[in-house]
Amino acid sequence: MQAKDRSTSPSSAPWNKGKIVGQKRPFKLQEVWAIRIRLQLASRTRDLALFDLAIDSKLRGCDLVALRVSDVAHGQSLLYRAIVLQRKTQRPVQFEITEPTRAAVAVWIAKAGLRQNDYLFPSRKHDSPHLSTRQYARIVDRWWVRSIDLDPAEYGTHTLRRTKATLIYKRTKNLRAVQLLLGHTKLESTVRYLGIEVDDALAIAEQIEV
């Protein structure tokens, strides 16, 4: 009996077949505000808190969805800075929580009646104690990216992680600061993650007329 050709089997099709693969674009500042305003107008309290905290924290999706109330608040007071142990690297990373984010998260905690040890973003599904990374990805795609008519193939959960880091680099050109904020162990990882060598080269090229 001949062995089946796995390369032609429908079940063995590559996960990325038909998809655009590569770095996801960060949001531009005007896009951040466009999404934020839509969430406010729609009274999507949880999603606004999730969106603002995703931007501020620069955390990977798996770390963001696993946050507990105690990670960002002490009693009734929201923290100005938080520290989280990264699941991927097992290294701690710190992040700031800006005033708009503290306000959005405080409203969400009060509305959901969350306590200190509760997950900040509990799942509405019984098989998960907190929002799953898959659910988070769907929210990013459906309610954030598509809401302002962006191409979902070019944006994803890493868009949120890259957005503020990219803005900080563009303003300061301080790679070391961005490396610390992202929790990278090597500066080379930060360079690759931001794609800054390519962006800088293109910016220079755009200024040259031939």
Residue frames relative to the residue before (quaternion, step in Angstrom):
aa qw qx qy qz dx dy dz
M 1.0000 0.0000 0.0000 0.0000 0.00 0.00 0.00
Q 0.3996 -0.7268 0.5076 0.2331 3.55 -0.83 0.98
A 0.4688 -0.6561 0.5134 0.2935 3.53 -1.09 0.78
K 0.5242 -0.6393 0.4600 0.3240 3.55 -1.06 0.74
D 0.4380 -0.6650 0.5378 0.2768 3.52 -1.10 0.72
R 0.3066 -0.7977 0.4913 0.1682 3.57 -0.22 1.28
S 0.6009 0.5925 -0.3663 0.3920 3.57 1.10 -0.58
T 0.7323 0.3913 -0.2337 0.5060 3.58 1.21 -0.52
S 0.4862 0.6736 -0.4296 0.3540 3.57 1.27 -0.06
P 0.5115 -0.6673 0.4426 0.3117 3.63 -0.81 0.96
S 0.6742 0.5200 -0.3045 0.4270 3.57 1.03 -0.78
S 0.7083 0.4497 -0.2641 0.4758 3.57 1.24 -0.37
A 0.3069 0.7640 -0.5112 0.2463 3.57 1.21 0.34
P 0.5634 -0.6150 0.4234 0.3536 3.61 -0.95 0.82
W 0.5687 -0.6228 0.4185 0.3370 3.57 -1.05 0.80
N 0.7457 0.4099 -0.2155 0.4790 3.57 1.13 -0.67
K 0.3164 0.7647 -0.5070 0.2411 3.58 1.23 0.34
G 0.8345 0.1672 -0.1452 0.5046 3.55 -0.81 1.04
K 0.6545 0.4973 -0.3132 0.4756 3.58 1.30 0.05
I 0.4464 -0.6423 0.5472 0.2980 3.52 -1.24 0.51
V 0.1185 -0.8173 0.5634 0.0221 3.57 -0.60 1.18
G 0.4947 0.6349 -0.4887 0.3367 3.57 -1.01 0.78
Q 0.7587 -0.3489 0.2709 0.4788 3.53 -1.31 -0.19
K 0.3596 -0.7129 0.5603 0.2202 3.53 -0.99 0.85
R 0.5265 -0.6542 0.4491 0.3052 3.55 -0.99 0.84
P 0.3945 -0.6578 0.5659 0.3025 3.60 -1.12 0.54
F 0.5254 -0.5929 0.4863 0.3688 3.57 -1.22 0.34
K 0.4127 -0.6412 0.5785 0.2897 3.53 -1.24 0.53
L 0.6799 -0.5161 0.3233 0.4086 3.56 -1.18 0.51
Q 0.6673 0.4998 -0.3076 0.4585 3.59 0.95 -0.84
E 0.6274 0.5258 -0.3332 0.4678 3.58 1.15 -0.58
V 0.5920 0.5545 -0.3563 0.4637 3.58 1.09 -0.71
W 0.7044 0.4612 -0.2684 0.4681 3.57 0.85 -0.97
A 0.6096 0.5526 -0.3530 0.4455 3.59 1.07 -0.67
I 0.6668 0.4803 -0.2940 0.4882 3.60 0.95 -0.88
R 0.6488 0.5369 -0.3167 0.4365 3.57 0.90 -0.95
I 0.6676 0.4991 -0.3001 0.4639 3.59 0.91 -0.89
R 0.6453 0.5164 -0.3226 0.4613 3.60 0.98 -0.79
L 0.6567 0.4992 -0.3135 0.4705 3.58 0.98 -0.77
Q 0.6363 0.5216 -0.3227 0.4680 3.58 1.05 -0.75
L 0.6756 0.4968 -0.2917 0.4601 3.59 0.90 -0.94
A 0.7077 0.4412 -0.2533 0.4903 3.57 1.09 -0.72
S 0.3687 -0.7558 0.4591 0.2865 3.60 1.35 -0.02
R 0.3196 0.7309 -0.5263 0.2944 3.56 0.99 0.86
T 0.1867 -0.8574 0.4734 0.0771 3.53 0.46 1.33
R 0.6847 0.4784 -0.2946 0.4642 3.58 0.83 -0.95
D 0.6916 0.4909 -0.2893 0.4438 3.56 0.85 -0.98
L 0.6162 0.5320 -0.3510 0.4627 3.59 1.08 -0.64
A 0.6523 0.4972 -0.3113 0.4800 3.59 0.96 -0.86
L 0.6512 0.5174 -0.3051 0.4639 3.58 0.98 -0.88
F 0.6635 0.5130 -0.2964 0.4569 3.57 0.92 -0.94
D 0.6955 0.4756 -0.2831 0.4582 3.58 0.78 -1.03
L 0.6784 0.4836 -0.2942 0.4683 3.57 0.96 -0.83
A 0.6038 0.5483 -0.3508 0.4602 3.59 1.09 -0.64
I 0.6565 0.5026 -0.3026 0.4741 3.58 0.98 -0.86
D 0.7057 0.4736 -0.2702 0.4524 3.59 0.78 -1.01
S 0.7373 0.4743 -0.2499 0.4111 3.56 0.76 -1.07
K 0.1883 -0.8016 0.5366 0.1846 3.56 1.10 -0.75
L 0.3685 0.7491 -0.4688 0.2888 3.57 1.19 0.59
R 0.5447 -0.5512 0.5044 0.3809 3.54 -1.26 0.40
G 0.6655 -0.5370 0.3409 0.3906 3.56 -1.14 0.58
C 0.6555 0.5305 -0.3208 0.4313 3.59 0.95 -0.88
D 0.6810 0.4637 -0.2863 0.4891 3.60 1.09 -0.65
L 0.6261 0.5569 -0.3322 0.4329 3.57 1.04 -0.77
V 0.7239 0.4519 -0.2636 0.4497 3.59 0.76 -1.02
A 0.6851 0.4870 -0.2798 0.4639 3.60 1.21 -0.46
L 0.3901 0.7259 -0.4840 0.2942 3.60 1.23 0.13
R 0.2351 -0.7328 0.6190 0.1570 3.54 -1.17 0.68
V 0.6759 -0.4828 0.3587 0.4259 3.56 -1.24 0.39
S 0.6582 0.5385 -0.3036 0.4296 3.59 0.98 -0.87
D 0.5812 0.5841 -0.3759 0.4239 3.61 1.22 -0.33
V 0.8001 0.2790 -0.1240 0.5163 3.57 1.11 -0.65
A 0.7849 0.2434 -0.1280 0.5553 3.59 1.25 -0.16
H 0.1593 -0.7259 0.6581 0.1209 3.52 -1.29 0.59
G 0.8072 -0.0444 -0.0130 0.5884 3.54 -0.35 1.22
Q 0.7942 -0.2419 0.2142 0.5146 3.54 -0.81 -1.06
S 0.6425 0.5530 -0.3117 0.4292 3.59 1.27 -0.20
L 0.3420 -0.7181 0.5737 0.1955 3.55 -0.93 0.97
L 0.4736 -0.6876 0.4796 0.2699 3.56 -0.99 0.86
Y 0.4364 -0.6588 0.5426 0.2850 3.54 -1.24 0.51
R 0.7729 0.0924 -0.0565 0.6253 3.56 1.23 -0.57
A 0.1131 -0.7875 0.6036 0.0510 3.54 -1.10 0.72
I 0.1829 -0.7599 0.6114 0.1233 3.55 -1.26 0.38
V 0.0496 -0.8077 0.5861 -0.0404 3.55 -0.86 1.05
L 0.3835 -0.6889 0.5623 0.2496 3.56 -1.08 0.75
Q 0.3623 -0.7574 0.5039 0.2027 3.56 -0.60 1.14
R 0.4889 -0.6872 0.4629 0.2729 3.53 -0.89 0.98
K 0.6839 0.5120 -0.2911 0.4306 3.60 0.92 -0.89
T 0.8144 0.2756 -0.1135 0.4980 3.58 0.81 -1.01
Q 0.3066 -0.7619 0.4994 0.2758 3.57 1.28 -0.41
R 0.5273 0.5820 -0.4272 0.4480 3.55 1.16 0.69
P 0.4696 -0.6763 0.4783 0.3054 3.61 -0.99 0.74
V 0.0595 -0.7694 0.6346 0.0429 3.55 -1.16 0.62
Q 0.2677 -0.7647 0.5672 0.1477 3.56 -1.03 0.81
F 0.0041 0.7922 -0.6101 -0.0136 3.54 -1.19 0.50
E 0.4727 -0.6656 0.5081 0.2745 3.51 -1.24 0.57
I 0.1875 -0.7393 0.6298 0.1472 3.56 -1.22 0.50
T 0.2796 -0.8062 0.5021 0.1405 3.55 -0.28 1.28
E 0.7114 -0.4790 0.3094 0.4108 3.55 -1.26 0.39
P 0.6649 0.4850 -0.3349 0.4588 3.67 0.81 -0.82
T 0.6532 0.5072 -0.3125 0.4673 3.58 1.03 -0.76
R 0.6335 0.5228 -0.3361 0.4608 3.59 0.94 -0.82
A 0.6504 0.5155 -0.3135 0.4615 3.57 0.99 -0.84
A 0.6768 0.4945 -0.2956 0.4582 3.59 0.88 -0.94
V 0.6717 0.4909 -0.2967 0.4688 3.59 0.94 -0.88
A 0.6332 0.5342 -0.3332 0.4501 3.61 0.99 -0.80
V 0.6434 0.5125 -0.3179 0.4715 3.59 0.97 -0.84
W 0.6634 0.5066 -0.3053 0.4583 3.58 0.95 -0.88
I 0.6440 0.5242 -0.3244 0.4530 3.62 0.91 -0.89
A 0.6734 0.4913 -0.2916 0.4692 3.57 0.94 -0.91
K 0.6740 0.5046 -0.3001 0.4484 3.59 0.88 -0.91
A 0.7302 0.4177 -0.2313 0.4887 3.58 0.98 -0.88
G 0.3766 -0.7492 0.4702 0.2755 3.60 1.25 -0.21
L 0.2704 0.8005 -0.4938 0.2055 3.57 1.05 0.75
R 0.2776 -0.7409 0.5911 0.1569 3.54 -1.21 0.69
Q 0.7711 -0.4240 0.2325 0.4142 3.55 -1.30 0.38
N 0.7661 0.3762 -0.2049 0.4791 3.59 0.85 -0.90
D 0.4905 0.6645 -0.4296 0.3650 3.59 1.27 -0.03
Y 0.5290 -0.5651 0.5106 0.3743 3.52 -1.26 0.41
L 0.5284 -0.6628 0.4336 0.3057 3.55 -0.96 0.88
F 0.7873 0.1586 -0.0804 0.5904 3.57 1.08 -0.72
P 0.1085 -0.8296 0.5458 0.0444 3.60 0.33 1.25
S 0.4807 -0.6702 0.4879 0.2859 3.53 -1.13 0.70
R 0.4093 -0.6859 0.5410 0.2634 3.54 -1.19 0.54
K 0.6058 0.5193 -0.3516 0.4896 3.56 1.34 0.03
H 0.5331 -0.6744 0.4206 0.2900 3.57 -1.01 0.83
D 0.6837 0.5164 -0.2987 0.4202 3.60 1.10 -0.55
S 0.7504 0.2952 -0.2024 0.5557 3.59 1.24 0.10
P 0.4174 -0.7304 0.4790 0.2509 3.61 -0.82 0.95
H 0.7858 0.1361 -0.0857 0.5972 3.54 1.19 -0.48
L 0.7143 -0.4103 0.3331 0.4587 3.56 -1.29 0.23
S 0.3330 -0.7463 0.5384 0.2056 3.59 -0.83 0.92
T 0.6301 -0.5273 0.3962 0.4099 3.56 -1.23 0.34
R 0.6114 0.5438 -0.3482 0.4574 3.59 1.13 -0.61
Q 0.6489 0.4996 -0.3112 0.4823 3.58 0.99 -0.84
Y 0.6275 0.5372 -0.3212 0.4631 3.55 1.01 -0.86
A 0.6532 0.5160 -0.3134 0.4571 3.59 0.92 -0.89
R 0.6475 0.5151 -0.3205 0.4611 3.59 1.01 -0.78
I 0.6298 0.5258 -0.3312 0.4661 3.59 1.04 -0.78
V 0.6381 0.5280 -0.3210 0.4592 3.58 0.95 -0.92
D 0.7003 0.4802 -0.2661 0.4563 3.55 0.87 -1.00
R 0.7740 0.4096 -0.2044 0.4374 3.57 0.68 -1.14
W 0.8124 0.3213 -0.1420 0.4654 3.56 0.74 -1.04
W 0.7474 0.3803 -0.2295 0.4940 3.59 1.11 -0.46
V 0.7421 0.4082 -0.2414 0.4738 3.58 0.59 -1.11
R 0.7360 0.4252 -0.2487 0.4644 3.59 0.70 -1.06
S 0.5829 0.6167 -0.3756 0.3725 3.60 1.12 -0.59
I 0.7610 0.2749 -0.1873 0.5570 3.59 1.16 -0.48
D 0.5707 -0.6755 0.3369 0.3233 3.53 1.21 0.76
L 0.3689 0.6906 -0.5323 0.3222 3.56 0.93 0.90
D 0.5601 -0.6040 0.4513 0.3433 3.56 -1.25 0.46
P 0.3792 -0.7577 0.4805 0.2264 3.65 -0.47 1.14
A 0.5711 0.5872 -0.3887 0.4218 3.60 1.20 -0.32
E 0.7282 0.4326 -0.2304 0.4791 3.58 1.17 -0.54
Y 0.7476 0.3299 -0.1870 0.5452 3.59 1.26 -0.19
G 0.0927 0.7958 -0.5935 0.0764 3.57 -1.14 0.60
T 0.7856 -0.3118 0.2138 0.4897 3.57 -1.23 -0.35
H 0.6432 0.5195 -0.3357 0.4513 3.60 1.05 -0.65
T 0.4793 0.6465 -0.4361 0.4028 3.56 1.27 -0.23
L 0.6689 0.5028 -0.2953 0.4609 3.57 0.96 -0.92
R 0.6509 0.5153 -0.3081 0.4647 3.58 1.02 -0.79
R 0.7282 0.4542 -0.2371 0.4552 3.57 1.00 -0.82
T 0.5496 0.6851 -0.3901 0.2765 3.58 1.09 -0.68
K 0.7557 0.3728 -0.2340 0.4850 3.60 0.55 -1.08
A 0.5990 0.5642 -0.3584 0.4409 3.58 1.08 -0.69
T 0.6620 0.5011 -0.2976 0.4713 3.57 1.00 -0.86
L 0.6498 0.5131 -0.3138 0.4647 3.58 0.97 -0.85
I 0.6388 0.5216 -0.3220 0.4650 3.59 1.01 -0.82
Y 0.6673 0.4961 -0.3123 0.4594 3.58 0.89 -0.88
K 0.6640 0.5168 -0.3183 0.4367 3.58 0.89 -0.88
R 0.6909 0.4714 -0.2776 0.4726 3.57 1.08 -0.70
T 0.8156 0.2972 -0.1178 0.4823 3.58 0.93 -0.90
K 0.2314 -0.7772 0.5296 0.2491 3.59 1.15 -0.68
N 0.4666 0.6770 -0.4333 0.3691 3.57 1.24 0.46
L 0.2218 -0.8191 0.5199 0.0981 3.55 -0.03 1.34
R 0.6272 0.5562 -0.3422 0.4244 3.57 0.99 -0.82
A 0.6413 0.5185 -0.3262 0.4620 3.59 0.98 -0.82
V 0.6654 0.4950 -0.3020 0.4702 3.58 0.93 -0.89
Q 0.6066 0.5581 -0.3466 0.4476 3.59 1.05 -0.78
L 0.6724 0.4917 -0.2912 0.4704 3.58 0.91 -0.92
L 0.6732 0.5108 -0.2985 0.4436 3.57 0.93 -0.88
L 0.7015 0.4387 -0.2572 0.4992 3.58 1.09 -0.68
G 0.4239 -0.7242 0.4538 0.2997 3.58 1.23 -0.30
H 0.3562 0.7332 -0.5012 0.2905 3.58 1.14 0.57
T 0.4146 -0.7093 0.5102 0.2542 3.58 -1.03 0.73
K 0.7786 0.2437 -0.1308 0.5633 3.59 1.14 -0.60
L 0.5312 -0.6385 0.4608 0.3127 3.53 -1.04 0.84
E 0.5973 0.5801 -0.3561 0.4240 3.57 1.10 -0.71
S 0.6138 0.5502 -0.3445 0.4493 3.57 1.09 -0.69
T 0.6480 0.5159 -0.3100 0.4667 3.57 1.02 -0.81
V 0.6273 0.5365 -0.3291 0.4587 3.57 1.01 -0.85
R 0.6860 0.4704 -0.2836 0.4772 3.57 0.88 -0.95
Y 0.6555 0.5449 -0.3150 0.4173 3.56 0.93 -0.91
L 0.7273 0.4108 -0.2375 0.4959 3.57 0.93 -0.88
G 0.3081 -0.7623 0.5119 0.2488 3.58 1.17 -0.47
I 0.2736 0.8313 -0.4600 0.1498 3.56 1.20 0.47
E 0.5933 0.5675 -0.3878 0.4190 3.59 1.05 -0.60
V 0.6604 0.4913 -0.2989 0.4829 3.56 1.00 -0.85
D 0.6656 0.5103 -0.3053 0.4509 3.58 0.88 -0.95
D 0.6681 0.4966 -0.3042 0.4632 3.57 0.92 -0.89
A 0.6422 0.5237 -0.3195 0.4596 3.57 1.00 -0.82
L 0.6645 0.4955 -0.3029 0.4703 3.58 0.97 -0.85
A 0.6265 0.5400 -0.3358 0.4506 3.57 1.03 -0.78
I 0.6469 0.4994 -0.3126 0.4843 3.58 1.02 -0.82
A 0.6638 0.5280 -0.3059 0.4325 3.57 0.90 -0.94
E 0.6479 0.5402 -0.3135 0.4361 3.56 1.07 -0.80
Q 0.6648 0.5077 -0.2975 0.4602 3.56 1.21 -0.43
I 0.6618 0.4949 -0.2906 0.4824 3.56 1.30 -0.23
E 0.1371 -0.7844 0.6022 0.0573 3.55 -0.75 1.07
V 0.0670 -0.8000 0.5958 0.0219 3.57 -0.93 0.89
